[in-house]
Amino acid sequence: MKLLCAEYNEAGEVAYNVIGDNALLRNNDDFYIPAFATELSCVPQVVLRIGKIGKHVAERFAGRYYEEVGVGIRFYADNLERELLAASLSPAAAMAFDSSAALSPMKSLTGVSPENMIFSFELNGKNVFTREVGELARRPEETLAAMSEYYMLKIGDFLFCGGTFRQRDLSIGDHLRVLLDGECLLDFQIK
């Protein structure tokens, strides 16, 4: 199992990468800020669970490669990311560290497209981001098809679809919740 991740910059340009399963944070466990992260941000995301092996998948067939959807939050050590980029080094350590990818339980999509589902992110009880899944920077099928050009899709892989919204300046005590169609799937605190 691997975590396939779409990474967006502020201009909406996207890159794709793979991170190890050491990054998973499950069961709504609290997120503990690592010592090297003096500035922390996160990106709430729609997550697909791959259910079929595939490579070079056409976008029109991408819906056949997943049957489950959930939500996730990717954490970023902003200070470390800046330092690595300034030194012309890969910023992977700033976004692929242990427990940096919170993952919710998956929901079955049998016969349903996620396009019209409402995706919401709440910080400390306030809704700060809401979109229909089909209104995100790229549709899940578009992201899956593009990702399959670079990486073999395998059963059990998780595809973090990414997004351009990034919540910055997170700190100890913040309470994060992510909802999909009004159902809270992620609910935990930063410690």
C-alpha positions, 0 to 999 in steps of 0.5 A: 500500500502506498499514498499517492498525493497531489501537491498544489502550489498557490497558483494552482499548478500540480505535481504528483508524488508518493509517500510511505505508509509511515505518514498515516494517522488513523482512528482520529488519533490526535496529531502531535507536532514534531519538534522540527515543525515550528510553523505548521499548516494543513490541506484537507483533502478528498481521499480515494481507495484504489480498488483495481490495478491500473496504469495509464488510465484514461480519465473516462475510465477512472471511476472504475478504479475506486469504490470507496471515498473518505477524507484526509488532512495532509500536514506540512512543516512550513519552516522546513519546507522553506529551508529545503526549497531555499537550499534547492533540496526536495521538500519531501521531509516537510510533508511526508514525516510520521503521522503527517497524513490523517485518514478517515474511515472509507465510505462505499460509493457503490453506484454513486459518484463523489462529484456532488458530495459536499466536502467541508473543513472546520477549525475550532468549531468554525467552517473555513472551507466548503466545496462540492467535490466536483468543484475542487481544483481537479476532479478526482477522476482527473487526478487519478488518471494523471497520477496513473501516468507516473505510478502504478495503481494497486489495490489498497493504495490511497489517493490524496486528491490534494487542493489549493486551500491551505490552512496555515498557522496551526498550533497546539490545541486546535480542533480539526474536523472534516465532513463529507456530505454532513457526516463528520469523518475526521475529528481530532486535536493538535497536541 
